[in-house]
Amino acid sequence: MIKIKEITSFLQQLAPLAYQESYDNSGLQTGDPEWNVTGVLATLDCTLAVLNEALENDCNLIVAHHPVIFRPLKQLTGRNEVEQVIIKAIQNNLAIYACHTNLDNVLPGVNAKIAEKLGLIETNILEKKAGNLLKLVTFSPVADTENILQALHKAGAGQIGNYKNCSFRATGTGSFMPSENANPYIGGINQQEYVNEDRLEVIFPAHLKDKVVAALLKAHPYEEVAYDVYRLENTNQELGAGMIGLLPEPLEAAAFISHLKNKMQLNVIRHTDFLNKPIQKVAVCGGAGSFLIKEALRQQADVFITADLKYHDFFLTEGKLVIADIGHYESEVFTKEIFYDTILKNFSNFAVLKSKVNTNPVRYT
């Protein structure tokens, strides 16, 4: 049997919890990680209707994009739907896992799904994050280099874009003198030693630091391992907000709006005036994305698709950009496909379902 912790651990490989925003509350919200999984229901929101759907289909794990517990709960009395959902989930031994802004921020996440729906090519993260990469520098006896690098790569170090097992090495001479209390791998007590060593450098995400250092210490033959960890200012090509890409062929603005409605299953779009030019470079951000308007302008996007825009946000186009607000639910509803496809591909011992409940609280008349 597959345990809940195996599913959630796998989802954390897709979208590490360390990548969620400071205000967020992703992760396991109810349930026991040790429970066996009977079925998984993928959804955008976890409402009472979704909870009932899970119970009707013998699913004891709900994987949602939006956390049901977003703000601190001071009591559980069932006075609102959030409290009712939590109470009923606990009563029925139902686990709820949220994968929110961490899924927004990773390359194969929410915005990649929008780009896929629209058929965009040559996609990149719109606003890449910086300061979340570390570099490990260590020194290894030449004969042990490959073993140490294998351990570091297995721990998650050395991934750069579409390339894995990346490292740098340079050979030099290391020197040391073991003291009387030492148990040296090479050399004798109170004797100065000179050893051919490789200087090794690997890059890794900051949240993997403990895992990578532990792998180094376990694989390294020395009693005392010399290493340094540096924080890099480089932007992370696989982490950040929004996405930008190209349509295979440019479309006139009206034709693009029709394309957008068709692919995203929209009935209505709020947008600025069309410009007197075709649309090809497209920027997107699922959910509330007004903070990316200036970046979309800087990268000379022809259109920026997002949600939850305020009246004055539409004035920020500078006459150079079409802004399209397609609605929060509409921009993220296909997130359930990410959960469904990912879990189904890697776990086949139980049912994985996409919720059929429309959780959109907004109505148009």
C-alpha positions as CSV (number, residue, x, y, z in Angstrom):
1,M,0.0,0.0,0.0
2,I,1.1,3.6,-0.7
3,K,1.2,5.9,2.3
4,I,0.1,9.5,2.2
5,K,3.6,10.6,3.0
6,E,4.8,9.0,-0.2
7,I,2.4,11.1,-2.3
8,T,3.2,14.3,-0.4
9,S,6.9,13.7,-0.6
10,F,6.6,13.2,-4.4
11,L,4.6,16.4,-4.7
12,Q,7.3,18.2,-2.7
13,Q,9.8,17.1,-5.3
14,L,7.6,18.8,-7.9
15,A,7.0,21.9,-5.9
16,P,9.2,22.1,-2.7
17,L,7.5,23.7,0.3
18,A,10.5,25.9,0.6
19,Y,9.4,27.7,-2.5
20,Q,6.1,28.9,-1.1
21,E,5.7,32.6,-0.3
22,S,6.0,33.7,3.3
23,Y,2.3,34.4,3.7
24,D,1.3,31.0,2.3
25,N,0.3,27.7,4.1
26,S,1.0,24.9,1.8
27,G,1.5,21.3,2.9
28,L,-0.5,18.7,4.7
29,Q,-3.3,20.4,6.5
30,T,-5.3,17.5,7.9
31,G,-4.6,13.8,8.2
32,D,-1.8,11.4,9.2
33,P,1.2,10.9,6.8
34,E,1.2,7.2,7.8
35,W,-2.3,6.5,6.5
36,N,-2.6,4.2,3.5
37,V,-4.0,5.9,0.5
38,T,-7.4,4.6,-0.8
39,G,-7.8,7.3,-3.5
40,V,-6.8,10.8,-4.4
41,L,-9.0,13.6,-5.5
42,A,-7.4,16.6,-7.3
43,T,-9.1,20.0,-7.0
44,L,-8.5,23.7,-7.1
45,D,-10.3,24.4,-3.9
46,C,-11.3,22.2,-1.0
47,T,-15.0,23.0,-0.2
48,L,-17.7,20.9,1.5
49,A,-18.9,19.8,-1.9
50,V,-15.4,18.6,-2.9
51,L,-15.1,16.9,0.5
52,N,-18.3,15.0,-0.1
53,E,-17.2,14.1,-3.6
54,A,-14.0,12.6,-2.1
55,L,-16.0,10.6,0.4
56,E,-18.4,9.3,-2.3
57,N,-15.4,8.1,-4.3
58,D,-13.5,6.5,-1.4
59,C,-10.7,9.0,-1.7
60,N,-9.0,9.7,1.6
61,L,-6.6,12.3,0.2
62,I,-7.5,15.6,-1.4
63,V,-4.8,17.5,-3.2
64,A,-5.8,21.1,-3.6
65,H,-4.1,24.2,-5.1
66,H,-5.6,26.6,-2.5
67,P,-5.0,25.9,1.2
68,V,-8.3,25.4,3.1
69,I,-6.4,26.7,6.2
70,F,-4.9,30.0,4.9
71,R,-5.2,32.2,8.0
72,P,-4.7,31.1,11.6
73,L,-7.8,29.3,13.2
74,K,-8.5,30.4,16.7
75,Q,-11.4,27.9,17.2
76,L,-13.2,25.0,15.5
77,T,-16.9,25.5,16.0
78,G,-18.2,25.1,12.5
79,R,-19.2,28.7,12.2
80,N,-18.0,29.0,8.6
81,E,-17.2,26.7,5.7
82,V,-13.5,26.5,6.4
83,E,-14.1,25.2,10.0
84,Q,-16.8,22.9,8.7
85,V,-14.4,21.4,6.1
86,I,-11.7,20.8,8.7
87,I,-14.2,19.3,11.2
88,K,-15.7,16.9,8.6
89,A,-12.2,16.0,7.3
90,I,-11.0,15.0,10.8
91,Q,-14.3,13.1,11.5
92,N,-13.9,11.1,8.3
93,N,-10.1,10.5,8.5
94,L,-9.6,12.5,5.3
95,A,-6.3,14.1,4.5
96,I,-6.0,17.5,2.8
97,Y,-2.8,18.6,1.1
98,A,-2.3,22.0,-0.4
99,C,0.2,22.9,-3.1
100,H,-0.2,26.7,-3.6
101,T,2.4,29.4,-4.3
102,N,5.2,26.7,-4.4
103,L,3.4,25.4,-7.5
104,D,3.1,28.9,-8.8
105,N,6.8,29.5,-8.5
106,V,8.2,26.3,-10.1
107,L,8.9,25.9,-13.8
108,P,6.5,23.0,-14.4
109,G,3.7,24.6,-12.4
110,V,0.6,26.6,-12.8
111,N,1.9,29.0,-15.4
112,A,3.4,26.2,-17.5
113,K,-0.1,24.7,-17.7
114,I,-1.6,27.9,-19.0
115,A,1.2,28.2,-21.5
116,E,0.6,24.6,-22.6
117,K,-3.1,25.3,-23.0
118,L,-2.4,28.4,-25.2
119,G,0.2,26.5,-27.2
120,L,3.1,28.8,-26.3
121,I,6.7,27.8,-27.3
122,E,10.1,29.0,-26.1
123,T,8.7,29.6,-22.7
124,N,10.6,31.0,-19.7
125,I,9.7,32.2,-16.2
126,L,8.7,35.8,-16.4
127,E,10.2,37.1,-13.2
128,K,13.0,34.8,-12.0
129,K,13.9,34.7,-8.3
130,A,17.4,35.3,-7.0
131,G,19.3,34.4,-3.8
132,N,18.0,30.9,-3.4
133,L,21.0,29.1,-4.9
134,L,24.0,27.9,-2.9
135,K,27.4,26.7,-4.0
136,L,29.3,24.0,-2.2
137,V,33.1,24.0,-2.5
138,T,35.0,21.0,-1.1
139,F,38.3,19.2,-1.6
140,S,38.7,15.5,-2.3
141,P,41.5,13.0,-2.8
142,V,41.6,12.4,-6.5
143,A,40.7,8.8,-6.2
144,D,37.5,9.6,-4.3
145,T,36.2,12.4,-6.5
146,E,33.7,10.4,-8.5
147,N,32.2,8.7,-5.5
148,I,31.7,12.1,-3.7
149,L,30.2,13.7,-6.8
150,Q,27.8,10.8,-7.3
151,A,26.6,11.3,-3.7
152,L,26.2,15.0,-4.1
153,H,24.3,14.6,-7.3
154,K,22.0,12.0,-5.7
155,A,21.3,14.6,-3.0
156,G,20.1,17.1,-5.5
157,A,23.3,19.1,-6.3
158,G,24.4,19.9,-9.8
159,Q,21.1,20.6,-11.5
160,I,21.3,23.6,-13.8
161,G,18.3,24.0,-16.1
162,N,18.0,21.0,-18.4
163,Y,21.4,19.7,-17.4
164,K,22.1,17.5,-14.4
165,N,25.2,16.2,-12.7
166,C,27.0,19.5,-13.3
167,S,30.2,20.2,-11.4
168,F,33.6,21.9,-11.7
169,R,36.9,20.4,-10.6
170,A,40.5,21.5,-10.5
171,T,43.4,19.5,-9.3
172,G,45.9,20.9,-6.7
173,T,47.8,20.1,-3.6
174,G,46.3,19.8,-0.2
175,S,48.4,19.9,3.0
176,F,47.7,19.0,6.6
177,M,49.3,17.5,9.7
178,P,47.3,15.1,11.8
179,S,47.5,15.7,15.6
180,E,47.9,13.1,18.2
181,N,44.1,12.8,18.6
182,A,43.5,12.4,14.9
183,N,42.6,9.2,13.1
184,P,43.8,10.1,9.6
185,Y,42.6,8.5,6.4
186,I,46.0,9.5,4.8
187,G,49.3,10.2,6.5
188,G,50.8,9.8,10.0
189,I,50.6,11.5,13.3
190,N,52.5,14.8,13.5
191,Q,53.8,14.4,9.9
192,Q,53.1,17.1,7.3
193,E,51.3,15.5,4.4
194,Y,50.9,16.7,0.8
195,V,48.1,15.1,-1.2
196,N,46.8,15.5,-4.8
197,E,43.2,16.7,-4.3
198,D,40.4,17.9,-6.5
199,R,38.6,21.2,-5.7
200,L,35.0,20.4,-6.4
201,E,32.2,22.9,-6.9
202,V,28.5,22.2,-7.2
203,I,25.4,24.4,-7.2
204,F,22.1,23.5,-5.5
205,P,18.8,25.0,-4.2
206,A,19.2,26.5,-0.7
207,H,16.5,24.2,0.8
208,L,18.6,21.2,0.1
209,K,21.6,22.4,2.1
210,D,21.3,20.0,5.0
211,K,20.8,17.0,2.6
212,V,23.7,17.9,0.4
213,V,26.1,18.6,3.3
214,A,25.1,15.3,4.9
215,A,25.7,13.5,1.7
216,L,29.2,15.0,1.4
217,L,30.1,14.1,5.0
218,K,28.9,10.5,4.5
219,A,30.8,10.0,1.2
220,H,34.0,11.8,2.0
221,P,36.8,9.6,3.4
222,Y,38.4,12.3,5.5
223,E,37.9,12.5,9.3
224,E,37.6,16.2,9.0
225,V,36.0,17.4,5.8
226,A,36.9,20.9,4.5
227,Y,34.1,22.6,2.7
228,D,32.5,26.0,2.2
229,V,28.9,27.0,1.3
230,Y,28.3,30.3,-0.5
231,R,25.0,32.0,-1.2
232,L,24.8,33.1,-4.9
233,E,23.1,36.1,-6.3
234,N,22.4,34.3,-9.6
235,T,18.8,34.2,-10.7
236,N,17.3,30.7,-10.6
237,Q,16.1,29.9,-14.2
238,E,13.6,27.4,-12.8
239,L,12.0,29.5,-10.0
240,G,9.9,32.6,-10.1
241,A,6.6,34.2,-11.0
242,G,4.7,34.0,-14.2
243,M,5.8,32.8,-17.6
244,I,6.4,34.3,-21.0
245,G,6.5,32.6,-24.4
246,L,5.6,32.9,-28.1
247,L,2.7,31.8,-30.2
248,P,3.9,29.7,-33.1
249,E,2.4,32.3,-35.4
250,P,1.2,35.9,-34.6
251,L,-2.5,36.5,-34.3
252,E,-4.5,39.6,-34.7
253,A,-5.8,40.8,-31.3
254,A,-9.4,39.8,-31.9
255,A,-8.4,36.4,-33.1
256,F,-6.1,35.9,-30.1
257,I,-9.0,36.7,-27.7
258,S,-11.1,34.1,-29.4
259,H,-8.1,31.7,-29.1
260,L,-7.8,32.5,-25.4
261,K,-11.5,32.0,-24.8
262,N,-11.5,28.7,-26.6
263,K,-8.4,27.2,-24.9
264,M,-9.1,28.4,-21.4
265,Q,-12.9,27.7,-21.7
266,L,-13.9,31.3,-21.0
267,N,-17.2,33.1,-21.4
268,V,-16.0,36.6,-20.7
269,I,-12.7,38.5,-20.5
270,R,-11.9,41.9,-19.1
271,H,-9.2,43.6,-21.2
272,T,-7.7,46.8,-22.3
273,D,-7.9,48.3,-25.8
274,F,-6.4,46.3,-28.6
275,L,-3.2,47.7,-30.1
276,N,-2.6,48.2,-33.7
277,K,-0.3,45.2,-34.0
278,P,-0.5,41.4,-33.9
279,I,0.0,39.4,-30.8
280,Q,2.8,36.8,-30.5
281,K,4.8,37.3,-27.3
282,V,2.4,36.3,-24.5
283,A,3.0,36.7,-20.7
284,V,0.8,34.8,-18.2
285,C,0.3,34.6,-14.5
286,G,-2.3,32.4,-12.8
287,G,-4.2,34.1,-10.0
288,A,-3.5,37.6,-8.9
289,G,-0.7,38.9,-11.2
290,S,-0.8,42.7,-11.2
291,F,2.7,42.8,-9.7
292,L,4.0,41.5,-13.0
293,I,2.6,44.1,-15.3
294,K,5.8,46.1,-15.3
295,E,7.9,43.0,-16.0
296,A,5.7,42.0,-18.9
297,L,6.2,45.5,-20.3
298,R,9.9,45.3,-19.8
299,Q,10.1,42.1,-21.7
300,Q,8.0,43.6,-24.5
301,A,5.1,41.2,-24.2
302,D,2.2,41.9,-26.6
303,V,-0.4,40.6,-24.0
304,F,-0.4,39.8,-20.3
305,I,-3.0,37.3,-19.1
306,T,-3.8,37.2,-15.4
307,A,-6.6,37.7,-12.9
308,D,-7.9,39.9,-10.0
309,L,-6.9,43.2,-11.6
310,K,-8.1,46.4,-10.0
311,Y,-9.5,49.3,-12.0
312,H,-6.2,51.3,-11.9
313,D,-4.1,48.3,-12.9
314,F,-5.6,48.6,-16.4
315,F,-4.0,52.1,-16.7
316,L,-0.4,50.6,-16.4
317,T,-0.2,49.4,-20.0
318,E,1.6,52.5,-21.3
319,G,-0.1,51.9,-24.6
320,K,2.3,49.1,-25.3
321,L,0.5,46.1,-23.8
322,V,-2.9,44.4,-23.9
323,I,-3.9,43.2,-20.4
324,A,-6.5,40.5,-20.1
325,D,-8.1,39.5,-16.8
326,I,-9.7,36.1,-17.3
327,G,-10.7,35.5,-13.6
328,H,-8.9,33.8,-10.8
329,Y,-10.7,30.4,-11.0
330,E,-10.5,30.4,-14.7
331,S,-6.7,31.0,-14.7
332,E,-6.0,28.2,-12.2
333,V,-8.7,25.5,-12.7
334,F,-6.5,23.4,-14.9
335,T,-4.0,23.1,-12.0
336,K,-5.9,19.9,-11.0
337,E,-4.6,18.4,-14.3
338,I,-1.1,18.8,-13.0
339,F,-1.9,16.9,-9.8
340,Y,-3.8,14.3,-11.7
341,D,-1.2,13.6,-14.4
342,T,1.7,13.7,-12.0
343,I,0.3,11.3,-9.4
344,L,-1.3,9.0,-12.0
345,K,2.0,8.7,-13.9
346,N,4.0,7.7,-10.8
347,F,1.4,5.8,-8.6
348,S,-0.9,3.3,-10.1
349,N,-2.1,1.4,-6.9
350,F,-5.2,3.4,-6.4
351,A,-7.7,5.7,-8.1
352,V,-6.7,9.3,-9.0
353,L,-9.7,11.5,-9.9
354,K,-10.1,15.1,-11.0
355,S,-12.9,16.9,-9.1
356,K,-16.0,17.6,-11.1
357,V,-17.1,20.3,-8.6
358,N,-17.1,23.8,-9.9
359,T,-15.7,25.7,-6.9
360,N,-15.8,29.2,-8.6
361,P,-17.7,31.5,-6.2
362,V,-18.0,34.2,-8.9
363,R,-21.1,34.3,-11.2
364,Y,-21.6,36.3,-14.4
365,T,-25.1,37.4,-15.5
